[in-house]
Amino acid sequence: MTRPQPAPAGRREWLGLAVLMLPTVLLALDMTVLHLAAPHLSADLRPSSSQLLWILDIYGFMIAGFLVTMGTLGDRIGRRRLLLGGATAFGLASVMAAFAPSAETLILARALLGVAGATLMPSTLSLLRNMFQVDSERTLAITVWMTGFIVGSAIGPLVGGALLEFFWWGSVFLLGVPVMALLLLTGPWLLPEFRDRDAGGQDWTSALLSVATVLALIFGLKDLARDGPGLLPLAAILAGLLIGALFVRRQRRLATPMFDLGLFANRDFSTSVGAMMLSILALSGAWLMVFQYLQGVLGLSPLHAGLTMLPPAVLQTALSLLIPRLTRYLPRWQLVSGGLGLAVFGFLAMVGVNGLDDLWLLITGMTVMGLGVMPMMILGTDMVVGAAPPEKAGAASATSETATELGMALGVAVIGSLGAAVYRHHMLTRLPEGLSPDQALAAGDTLGGAVGASAALPPALAEPLMAAARAAFNAALHTNAAVGAAIVAATALLTAWRLRPRRDDQGTKRVEKASSGSSSR
């Protein structure tokens, strides 16, 4: 008996795709606008330096920590139900954050936003797996879904800058309210429900181990990037690894595990997850420097910096929509590895940036980087979701999102720390005489410290200090770009080797086809 052919998507599914883009745009936008609002909320709420760091970091911590748990929970209770519940919680937490009267309340609201945000991403991606069953349509749907991140990241500085120009800092959080309201109004009509009826109940012990693993790792990596090696970050990373080992051991012993580790036996799945993590690692190390470079070295305002990076985002969005069409002419492994090879040249272009006259080179490099990595992000996500059976789509989607979160944390911790070390090394021999010990310490530590110190100095000291800081930050930018180029080049070789079809794959497909034909007769 032949297997039924997958049904093409109809009008309802394509309208549902537009609805599923809403959370992706919002989450990407929410990650960028807060950094613009930080000076304004600091003046109003007067948080301590530690509280401000928690305000900025807790959102990403909670998203990363709860992704796997929420992905597997959606497989059990229903992905649409989890999505709409998460949207309700996100809207309420947004209002709480907007009108927070104290730093402590804002930290709590941001934590709740992170937990709610963790329900949105695996739910939207796993629903796409069910709504678009034809491979080519699913690839196109994931491409459109992925553009939501690009659009949200691109308009974040623009929208945030405009809101802060006319309203108070809490207005940036209220962006989530109308978006989530629209999702709640349209979701029940346009989105199907799907859950794994054989999954059993949620294993809360495994969920706790999963959350603790990722939270400890992300916290340790971020603390390592911020304060350098120390007992606390190293202990957190070690604890995360140990708890993760307990999580893996428990999944292998359970008859119905919360997370099916067998997914990693699929070569496309495991390779795509690893390649996405490495690609984001390299990108985040570069992105970490770019906006600091535009504002601290080139002297652009936040809004001007956002406008400067808008053309690459628009071009990246437009050309990413061509990727599904290119799969008709080129194998996926060639598009992925070839795109990563192209991204290497974008990183190398940034090595040549040395001032305002080279701004075009910076924009070109960022554009080429984005274009080169897009096939990996789109087709890699598609391969991760497509490799998992429909009932495991939530867990697979969460794995892909967790890989990108870990890649981002690793990029900030490892490559960011390397860039900071290069900056400090250059500043040791370039600081002008006449600075106080506190000014020398601040200026020699970060570019922001140098900008702050120079504002309190006479021009005779401020100008040579900023010249030294710009030269040191240039060296740090070049180092991060070179390291990113090496990582992406290695990832390109990895994907070319691991994703390329092998002879045994072809033989397996012929056997399956023959078996299917004989059974139909």
Salt bridges, closest charged atoms under 4 A:
ASP30 OD2 - ARG110 NH1 3.55
ASP57 OD2 - ARG226 NH1 2.86
ASP75 OD1 - ARG79 NH2 2.54
ASP135 OD1 - ARG138 NH1 3.23
ASP203 OD2 - ARG250 NE 3.01
ASP223 OD1 - ARG226 NH2 3.58
ASP382 OD1 - ARG138 NE 2.64
ASP382 OD2 - ARG332 NH1 2.75
ASP445 OD1 - ARG424 NH1 3.32
ASP505 OD2 - ARG267 NH2 2.53
